Amino acid sequence: MLSPFWIQRESLWIDEAGSAVKTLASTPAGVWQELLAEKNSNLHLPVYHYYLWACSKLFGHSEFVLRWCNVPWALLGFVFLVLGARRSGGGDPSQGTWLALFLVTSPFLFYYTNEVRPYAMQFGLAAVAFTGMMNILAGSRNSFWSWSMAWGTTLLAWTTVYGLAWWLINLCLWFWRPGRDAKEPQKTIISGFLLVGGTSAILFHAWVVNQGALASPVGQTGWASLAYAVCEWTGAAGFLPGRTDLRSGSAPALPGLILPSLTVILCLTLLFIGCAKTPKTASGALLPGAWMLPSFGIMVSGFLKNFRVLGRHFTPISASFFWLLSLGPSQQPKWHWHRMAGWMLLALWLGSVVRFATHPQHRKDDYRAATQYIANHREPGQGVWWAADAAGARFYSLGNAETMMSPSFSTLDSLPRPDWIALSKPDIYDGNGAIRDYLAKQPSKQVASFQSFVLYRVLK
C-alpha cells in the first residue's frame, strides 16, 4: 500500500477550493489577477498555483486530477530521500529500507498528498534540497548533488515564506561547510544561483506582506493545536476524531486514546533513538539538526502573529524527520526491540491511514454535495445566503448566491430575504450569531446536512 499515492475523489474543502479555483482562469495572467485580488497567503505561492493551473489545462479540473498533481512531487521526494540518503553514507543499507517503509505508510504524507495545496510540492523540494546538501557534506563533488541542492532550496523558498529559513541554512552550509573545496565544479555559478534565487524570493515575500497578504487570522495557536500537530507528524491523527469534531470541542473517551498514545510514544521513541544514532560526520550530525531548527520559529510566529499553526506548516522538516526516524530501527539484529518497535509503528500507521481514507469523521467539508443539493432543488430566481467559502461556491458553479462570513445583524437586515441558507462552520462563518438568530425568527426548516454543512429552506 503506497499511502502517499492513494488519491481520494471526495469534495474539496475550504483551503483546497482557494487553490483549485485558480485553475478556472483561462490565461496565466488571469491566475496572477486572482492571486493579487485575494491578497491572502496564496499570493506567497505563485509557483504552486501556476503548476496546478498548467496541470489542469492538460488533465482537467476534477478533484481526483488536481490531487494527482501532487504525486510527482511525492514520488520525487521518495526517490531522493531513499536513494540519495543511501549514497551519502548516513547509515547501513537497512536504513534505506526503513526510510522507504516509513515514507509509503506515513499518515501525514497520505493526508497532505490528498490536499490541493502545496504541501506535497514542499515535501519533494525539501527532500531534494536536504539530500543534495547531505551528499555535499559527505564529500561528494558530483555537480548533480550541488545543482539538486540549489534548485530544491531556491524553489522551496518560492513555495512558502517559511522556505526562506531552509534557504538560509543551506546557503550557510554551502559557503561555510567543513572541508569545502575551492575547486568544486561550477561552484561560482551555483553560488550565484543560490544567492540570486533566494534574494529574489525574500524581496517577493516582503512585497507580498506589504500588499497585506497574510495568513488567515481564523483560529489561534495554542498548546492544543501544537499537540495536534505532534499527532499529525507521529501518525496518530487518524485514530483521533476528525478536525471538525475536535474544533467543536469533541474529545475521545479514554479507550479511544490508547492507539493514538501508543503511536505517538513509539514514533517519538524511535525518533529520539535516531537522533542519538546519527553518524558523527558533517552530513549525519550537522544537517538533520539544522534542518529541524526552523520548526521553533514557526511555533513562535504562530503565537505572535495570531494564526493557528498545524502540522502542514512544518512540511519542509519532513526530509530530516523521516531520515532520523529511519535510523531508529536500523543497524540492529532482526529481533532487537528497536526493530520490533519499528514494525509496530508501521502497523499502526497503516491503521491510521485506513481510518483517514474510510472513516466518516475524517471526510473533508462537503462543498460538492451542498452546492449540488441547492442546484437540484431550488427554482429559478430563488436566492441563497452562502455562509461558507466563496471559492468553494465558485468552483462548484453555484450562481446567484450572497456569500458572507460572520455577517453583522445590520448586514442581514439590509439584504433581500433568502429562499435558501447554507451554513458551514458557525464559528468561522457565523461568529456573531446573526444567521442563527435570523433562522430562529423566520419560518424555516433544515432540509439537508453534509460534512460541515447544514442547509435551510426559508419558508414563505
Residue pairs with C-beta under 8 A, 6 or more apart in sequence:
1 104
1 105
1 350
1 353
2 104
3 104
3 105
3 106
3 107
3 109
3 110
3 349
3 350
3 353
4 71
4 74
4 78
4 103
4 104
4 106
4 109
4 110
4 113
4 120
5 71
5 74
5 75
5 113
6 110
6 114
6 353
6 357
7 64
7 67
7 68
7 70
7 71
7 113
7 114
8 63
8 64
8 67
8 114
8 357
9 62
9 63
9 64
10 63
10 363
10 364
10 366
10 368
11 63
11 364
11 365
11 366
11 367
11 368
11 369
11 451
12 20
12 63
12 66
12 116
12 364
12 367
12 368
12 392
12 395
13 364
13 365
13 367
13 392
13 452
14 365
14 389
14 391
14 392
15 115
15 117
16 63
16 66
16 115
16 116
16 117
16 364
17 367
17 389
17 391
17 392
17 394
17 395
18 38
18 40
18 42
18 389
18 391
19 42
19 45
19 48
19 49
19 52
19 116
19 117
19 118
20 52
20 61
20 63
20 66
20 116
20 391
20 395
21 34
21 391
21 394
21 395
22 31
22 34
22 35
22 42
22 49
22 52
22 53
23 52
23 53
23 55
23 56
23 57
23 61
23 66
24 61
24 394
24 395
25 31
25 33
25 34
25 53
28 50
28 53
31 49
31 50
31 53
32 46
35 42
35 43
35 46
35 49
36 43
36 211
38 213
39 211
39 212
39 213
40 213
40 214
40 215
40 216
41 213
41 214
41 215
41 216
42 49
42 213
43 208
43 211
43 213
44 160
44 161
44 205
44 208
44 213
45 118
45 159
45 160
46 158
47 118
47 121
47 155
47 158
47 159
48 117
48 118
48 121
48 159
51 69
51 121
52 66
52 69
52 116
55 65
55 66
55 69
56 65
56 66
56 69
59 65
59 68
59 69
63 116
63 368
66 116
67 113
67 114
67 115
67 116
69 116
70 113
70 114
70 115
70 116
70 119
70 120
70 121
71 113
71 120
72 124
73 120
73 121
73 123
73 124
73 125
74 109
74 113
74 120
74 123
74 124
75 124
76 124
76 127
76 128
77 103
77 120
77 123
77 124
77 125
77 126
77 127
77 128
77 318
77 319
78 100
78 103
78 104
78 127
80 124
80 127
80 128
80 131
80 132
80 148
81 99
81 103
81 127
81 130
81 131
81 319
81 322
81 323
82 96
82 99
82 100
82 103
83 96
84 127
84 131
84 132
84 134
84 135
84 145
84 148
85 91
85 95
85 96
85 99
85 131
85 134
85 323
86 93
86 95
86 96
87 135
87 138
87 140
88 131
88 134
88 135
88 137
88 138
88 140
88 283
89 138
89 279
89 281
89 283
90 134
90 138
90 278
90 279
90 281
90 283
90 284
90 323
90 327
91 277
91 279
91 326
91 327
91 330
91 331
92 330
92 331
94 329
94 330
94 331
95 326
95 327
95 330
95 331
96 326
97 330
98 325
98 326
98 328
98 329
98 330
98 342
99 322
99 323
99 326
101 346
102 322
102 325
102 326
102 346
102 349
103 109
103 322
105 346
105 349
105 350
105 353
106 235
106 322
106 349
107 232
107 235
107 236
107 237
107 238
107 349
107 352
107 353
107 356
108 232
108 233
108 235
108 237
108 311
108 318
109 120
109 123
109 318
110 353
110 356
110 357
111 232
111 237
111 356
112 119
112 120
112 123
112 312
112 315
113 119
113 120
115 312
117 312
118 159
118 160
119 312
119 315
121 159
122 156
122 159
122 160
122 163
122 315
122 316
123 315
123 316
123 318
123 319
125 152
125 155
125 156
125 159
125 163
125 316
126 152
126 156
126 166
126 315
126 316
126 317
126 318
126 319
127 152
127 318
127 319
128 148
128 149
128 151
128 152
129 148
129 149
129 152
129 153
129 156
129 166
129 170
129 319
130 152
130 287
130 291
130 319
130 320
130 323
131 145
131 148
131 319
132 145
132 146
132 147
132 148
132 149
132 150
132 152
132 153
133 149
133 153
133 170
133 173
133 174
133 283
133 287
134 283
134 287
135 142
135 145
135 283
136 145
136 146
136 149
136 173
136 174
136 177
136 283
137 173
137 177
137 178
137 281
137 282
137 283
137 286
137 287
138 281
138 282
138 283
139 179
141 181
141 184
141 185
143 185
143 186
143 190
146 184
146 185
146 186
146 187
146 190
147 186
147 190
149 170
149 174
150 190
150 193
150 194
150 197
153 166
153 167
153 170
153 171
153 194
153 197
153 198
154 167
154 193
154 194
154 197
154 198
154 201
156 163
156 166
156 167
156 316
157 163
157 164
157 166
157 167
157 197
157 198
157 201
157 202
158 197
158 201
158 204
160 315
160 316
161 205
161 208
162 294
162 297
162 298
162 313
162 316
163 201
163 316
164 198
164 201
164 202
164 205
165 293
165 294
165 297
166 291
166 294
166 316
167 194
167 198
167 201
168 198
169 290
169 291
169 293
169 294
170 194
171 194
171 195
171 198
173 286
173 287
173 290
174 190
174 191
174 194
175 191
177 282
178 282
178 286
179 282
214 305
214 307
215 305
215 307
216 307
217 306
217 307
218 307
218 308
218 428
219 225
219 307
219 308
220 306
220 307
220 308
221 299
221 302
221 303
221 306
221 307
221 308
221 309
225 302
225 308
225 309
225 310
226 299
226 309
228 237
228 240
228 246
228 310
228 311
229 309
229 310
229 311
229 313
229 314
230 264
230 311
231 237
231 240
231 260
231 264
231 311
232 310
232 311
232 312
233 267
233 311
233 314
233 321
234 263
234 264
234 267
234 268
235 263
235 267
235 345
235 348
235 349
235 352
236 259
236 260
236 261
236 263
236 264
236 267
236 348
236 352
237 260
237 311
237 352
237 356
238 351
238 352
238 353
238 354
238 355
238 356
238 359
238 362
239 256
239 259
239 260
239 263
239 351
239 352
239 355
240 246
240 252
240 256
240 260
241 250
241 251
241 252
241 361
242 359
242 361
242 362
242 363
243 362
244 361
244 365
244 425
244 451
244 452
245 361
247 425
247 427
252 260
259 348
259 351
262 348
263 345
263 348
263 349
263 352
266 341
266 344
266 345
266 348
267 325
267 345
269 328
269 341
270 325
270 328
270 329
270 338
270 341
270 342
270 345
271 321
271 324
271 325
271 328
273 327
273 328
273 338
274 323
274 324
274 325
274 326
274 327
274 328
275 288
275 289
275 324
275 327
277 327
277 328
277 330
277 331
278 284
278 285
278 288
278 324
278 327
279 285
287 320
288 320
288 323
288 324
289 320
291 316
291 317
291 319
291 320
292 317
292 320
292 321
294 316
294 317
295 314
295 317
298 309
298 313
298 314
299 309
301 309
302 308
302 309
302 313
328 338
328 341
328 342
329 338
329 339
329 341
329 342
329 343
332 338
332 339
333 339
355 362
356 362
360 451
363 451
364 451
365 388
365 392
365 424
365 425
365 451
365 452
365 453
366 450
366 451
366 452
366 453
367 388
367 389
367 392
367 393
367 395
367 396
367 453
368 396
369 450
369 451
369 453
370 388
370 422
370 424
370 448
370 450
370 453
370 455
371 392
371 393
371 396
371 397
371 398
372 396
373 447
373 448
373 450
373 455
374 384
374 398
374 420
374 422
374 455
375 397
375 398
377 447
378 384
378 419
378 420
379 419
382 400
382 419
382 420
383 400
383 401
383 402
383 416
383 417
383 418
383 419
383 420
384 398
384 400
384 401
384 402
384 418
384 419
384 420
384 421
384 422
385 401
385 402
385 404
385 415
385 418
385 420
385 421
385 422
385 435
386 393
386 398
386 401
386 402
386 403
386 404
386 422
387 403
387 404
387 405
387 407
387 421
387 422
387 423
387 424
387 429
387 430
387 435
388 403
388 422
388 423
388 424
388 425
388 429
388 453
389 424
390 403
393 401
393 403
401 422
402 415
402 418
404 411
404 429
404 435
405 428
405 429
406 428
406 429
406 430
406 431
406 432
406 434
407 430
407 432
407 434
407 435
408 432
408 434
409 432
409 434
409 437
411 434
412 434
412 435
412 438
417 458
418 458
419 457
419 458
420 455
420 456
420 457
420 458
421 435
421 438
421 439
421 444
421 455
421 456
421 458
422 453
422 454
422 455
422 456
423 429
423 430
423 435
423 436
423 453
423 454
423 455
423 456
424 452
424 453
424 454
425 452
426 433
426 435
426 436
429 435
430 436
439 456
442 458
442 459
443 458
443 459
443 460
444 456
444 457
444 458
444 459
445 456
445 457
445 459
446 454
446 455
446 456
447 455
447 456
447 457
448 454
448 455
449 455
